[in-house]
Every structure is written in C-alpha cells, then in structure tokens.
C-alpha cells in the first residue's frame, strides 16, 4: 500500500462518455489491505452489492424511471481501489434529448416531491434535498445515496429511513458486502474516496450486517378445481398434494378445513376405489411475506373444501377474501350428460 499522502487520479474514461443527456459519478470502494489485490470472489460480491443497491434506489426512490447502469474501471496502485462509475443515460419515457436534472426528474417522477422521498434522502445522505436541487445533474444525489447506505450503520438506517421506503434489498446487499469484508482477514477498513481516510474500520463491520428483514404481506386466495394426487388419510398435519385441473400446476398445502379432514378420516367422504380421479373445489390461501425485499410464499393451506367429487359440501360464499381469483374449468353444454371425468370425453 502506498504512503498516506498519496491520492489517485480520477480515470479520464468517465469523461469520454460525454453527451448532453449523460451524467456520471465515480463510486470508489477503497479497501485497506496490506497488498494490492483482492480475491476474485470478494470483488464479485462488491460489484453485485453496488449493482443491487443502485437498482433498488432506482426502483424504490425513482419509480424505476432512471435508465442507469454500473460501470467498472481499471484501478490504480494503493491498497485495493475499486473504481466504479454511474452511467445515467436518460429517463425512461422522457423526450430523447432531455437534460437530466432534478427539476426535470421531479416533473416526471411524482415521488421525488414527497416528504417521504426527502426524508429518505436526508436520512441516508445527511443532506437536505435543497442541496441537490441546485445541482446541474442527478449523479451527485445517486452517488451520495449509494455511499450513504454503505456508510450509515444499519440500526441508524432503520431509524432514519421512512418506514414506507422499502430499501430492504439494498440493505441486504450492503450486509452481504460487509459480511464478506468481515470474513476476509485481508480487509482492515473500507473507504469511499481516493484518500487514506477510511471511514468504516474493521471493528465497525458487524454494525453494517443485519439479519433477514421480514415484512408481512397480504395473502393471495385462489379457488381451484383440483385433482387429489396425494391425500393425507391419517391424523397427521402433512401437506396434501393436488393438481390444478386448469393449469396442471402442483398444489402442496396443509388441510385447514377441519370438518372435511375429519369426514375423510371417518369415512363420510370416501376416496374413489376406482382409477377415476378424486376432484375437489377448494379455497387455497398463499400466506406471503417479503424477505430482504423479495416476495416469498411462507405457507400454503386449504382453507375450505366446497365440493368433493359430486358432493356439494358448502356453497362458495359471496364474502370471499378481497382479490380471490378463480381457476376453474369451463363447463361445456354436454358436461351434465358426460359427468366430470375428462377421460370419458
């Protein structure tokens, strides 16, 4: 590593993209290492982390309207300096030669005018929006938002970012980066400029690493006509396996209709003893959550069985959960004569 008085020259390559609609800002990731190298896996995690944070800032704060990408440039001597650049080439659905300023962006992306957006900017960067409104381009703001996420410890980010601004995926990307730094004995500190004033020493890395961030999400409900593939005819809370007759999609779910389950076990609703399919009309709930900004289904359950084979058990009510989707076969005129077994047709 070079002497503490050394700094690095800005890469001229950033200036070679010049155009009226182009904005760029350096994103320097400066690793305090004894040697001038970094393992390839560590560098890939760094680039992936930066890219994910850039994409999430665009998605969550600018409604995905920025046409931007992360660029990687050659580095110079001194520890390990990763020189990255922001390339913002336009605003989606804006006029072709629109100059990218905060004023123009504010006119196109309504969220940038809200107190929530301004609160997020102040919480992450420590600066008021007025500071950036005088800027000639948006690159400085995006740069400061990205670096701010890396600089501010996670508990402070949680406190400073408005709750309705979901940057969980960005924080996860930042956590992965610092976990990599913590796992590597080579990295003693992290900086974000071309000096040797490293702003995050190794003894603070753990304060930038979070457990998974979980947010509740409303359930999805579907009504299916489904073929019973694998019933549970023993008193165990094991998942039933069915197949949607419309899409042929597999449904693996816990049975939560206690009345039907008891009826199956005591013989009230016997399974067919022939090769014909057992068919159910069911209400299925997909319980969902967001984990680190990614939507996932945490549980699937059969809430109600409305029909079993040719027997109506209970009518489908009018007051179904909001947004319930129906996935049922269309009945043809001859269905009542042919019955419900498709194999006869």
N, C-alpha and C positions, 0 to 999 in steps of 0.2 A: 504494500500500500504506500502511496506517496506521502510527502510531508503535509502537515496540516495547513500550510499556506497555499497549497495547490488548489486550483479550481479547474473546471473543464470547460472547454469551448462549446457553445451551442452548435449543434450539427446544422450545416448550411442546407442539408437536404430538405428541411422543413420549409425553407423559403422557395424551393423550386416548384412547389405546387401552386404558386401564386395565381389567383384569379379573383375576379370581383366577388364571386359568391363563395370563396373558400376561406375557412377560418381554421387555424391550427394552434395548438398549445402543447408544450412539452409536458410529459408526465415522467418525471425522473424517479426511479426507485433505486436508492443508493444503499447497498449492503455493506456494512462494516465487517469486512473479512480480512484475515491475515494475508490471504493470497488472492491473486487476481483471477479467480474462477469461481464458478458456482455449478453444482451438479445439474445435469440437464433436467431431471425431474423437478428440481426446485424452481428452475427458470420457467418451465412449462406451467407449474402451478401459479407462479406470479403473473404470467401473461393471461391465463384463464381467469384469475381473480380480477385483474384490471378490466378485462373484457366484459365479465359478468356485471361488474359494478357500473360500467358505462352503459350497458344495455338496460339495466334496471333503472338508472337515473333517467334515461330517455323515456322508458315505458311509464314509470310512476310519476315523474315530475313534469314531463313534457308531452304526455299522452302519446308517446311513440312517434312524434311528428318530426324529430330530427333525423336527417339522413347522415349518419356518422359511423365512423369505424376507428378501431385502434390500430396504429401503425407501430412497428418495431424497427429501431435503427441500430446500426453498429455502435458499440460502446468504446470508451477510451480507458486509459490506464487509471488506476486508483481504486483499491478495493474492488468492488464489482458494481459498476454503474449501468443500470438498465435504462436506456434512453428510449422512451416510447412517445408517441405523438397522437394527438386527437386530430382526426380529419373530419371536418363537418362541411359537407359539400352542398347542403341545401336543406330546405324544409319541405317535407312531403306535401304534395298538392298545392304548393305555392307557385307563383309565377317563376318562369325559368331563370331570370336574371335577378331575382330578389336578393338584395344585400342582407346578410344575416346579422341583424341587430336585435337587442332585447325588445325594442319598440315594435319591430315587425313581428317578432315571435309572440309578444303579448297580444297582438291583434288576431293571431291565428290560433293560439292555444289559450283558452279562457282560464285554465287552471293557474297560469302564471300570475294572474291578477288577484288571486285569493290570499286571504290571511294565512291559510294552511300552507300554501307554497312559500310565502315569505317567511313563515315560522320555520319551515324546514331548511330554507337557505341560511337563516340566521343560526339555527341550532347546529348545523353541520360546519359552516364556514366561520362562524363568529362575526360575520359582517352583515349589515343591513342591506336590503335589496337596492336601496338608493345608491350604494357604492357601485353596483353593477349596471345600474340604469344609465350611468354616464359613460360606460364602456362602449367602444366602437364595434365590438363583436361579442359573441356569446362564449367564445373559447375560454375566457378567464373564469367565467362562472362555472362551466362544466369541470374545468381543471380543479377549481377550489372545492367543488362538491366531492369529487373523487378523492382528492388528497385529504379532505376533511374527514371522510369516512375512515381512512386509514389512521389518521392522527388521533381522533377522539375515541377514548376508551368506551367500550360497549355499554356499560351502565349509564354513562353520560349521554350516549347516543339515544338510548331508550328513553331517557328523561327529556331530552331536548327536541327530539323529532316528534311532531304531532302524531297522535295515535292513528289517525286516518291515513297517514302516509306509510304505505307498506313497503319498506325497504329491507324486508327480512332476507330476501335472496342476496341482496348486496352485502348485508352483514354476515351472512353465511360465507360468501366468497372471501370477505375480509378475514373471517375466522379461520378459514382453510389456509389462507396465506400465512397468518401468524402461527398457526399450528405447525406448518412446515418450517418456519423460522425457529420455533422452539425446539423442534425435533433435530435440527441441524446444529451441531456443535461449532460449525464454521462461522455462523452469523452472530455477531456481538451486538449489533444495533441496526436500526433502519432509519434512513433519512429520505427526504423528498426534494432535495436540491443538489447542486453541484459543489457544495461545500462539505466540510467535515463536521458540521454541527448536526449530529444525528439526533432527531427529535424523539425517537422511541428506543430506549435502551432495552437490552435483553431482559432485565428484571421487571419490565412492564409488558412483555409479550402476552402473558397469561390474561391480562386485563382486556385484551383485544380478542379473546377467544370466548365464544358463547356456546351453550348447549343449544340443541334444536329449539327454534322458536315456533310454537304451535298457536294457530289461530282457529277458533271454531268457524265452521261454515254451515249454512243451512243444508239440510238433507235434500236429496233428489228422490222422487217417488215415481214408480212405474207400475202399470198394470199389464201383466203378461198372460197370454195363454201359453202354458209351458208343459212340456213332456217331462214326466218324472223319470230321471235317469238312475238316481241312487237315493232311495228313501232311507230314513232312519227309523226302523221299526223296533227299536229298543229304547228304553228310557235313558238316553244319553243326549247331551246337548252338542251333538255333532252336526256339522254342516250337511244340509241336503244339497244334492246336485240335480239341476234341471236344465232343460234346453228350451230357449225361446223358439216357438214354432214359426215366428215370422223371420227372424234374423239368423236363427240357428246358433245364437250366442249362448255360451255356457253360463249358468247362474249357480253360484255356490253361496248358500245362505243358511243362517240359523233359522229354525222354525220358531216364531214367536206367537203364533196362533195356538194358544194352549188347548182350546176346545177341540180344534181339528186334530192336533197331535194326540190328545187323549183318545179321540174317536178312532184314529188309525190303530192305536195300540190295543184298544179293547174290541176291535172288530166292527165298529159302527161304519167305518169307511174302509172296506176291504180292498186290497190291491187285486188287480185282474190276475187270474191264473192262466190266462192265455198269453200269446205273444203280442197281443194288442197293447198299445201304449196307454199308460195312465196319464190323464191330462188334467191339469189344474188351472183355474183362473185365480191369479194371486196379486196382491199388492206388495211390492218389494220396496223397502227403504234402503237407500245408499247413504250411510252416515259418512259425512265428509269433514275434512279439516285441511288447513294449509300448514305444511311443514317447511319452514325456511322459504316461504313464498311459492312453494309448489303444491298444487292441489292434489289430494290423495283421498282414496276411499278407505276409511279405517274399519268399517264393518258393514256387512250386508245382511239384512234379515227379512224374512217373510212375515209381514205384519198381519195379513188377513188372507184366508182362503175363501173365495166367494163360490167356487164351484169345483167339484171333484168328479171327474168323468161326466156322467149325465145327470148328476145330482146337484141341484142348486142348494147351497148351504146358507148363504145370506146374500141379499141384494147389494150391488155396488151403490154406496150412498151418494147423495148429492154433495155432501160437505167433505169431499176428499181434500187432502192437503193441497195447498196452493201449488200450482205448476205441475200437478200429476200428469204424466204422459202415458198414453195408451199405446200398447204394442200388441194388437190382437189381429187375428186373421180375419180377412173379409169373408163374410159368409155368402155363398153363391146360392142361386134360387133352388138348386136341387139338394142342398145340404140336408134339409129336413127329411128327404127320402133316402139319401145315401148314408146318413149318420155322420159321425165325426171322425171316422177312421179314414185318413187320407189314402191308406194302402188299397182301399176298395175302389178308388176312382181310377 
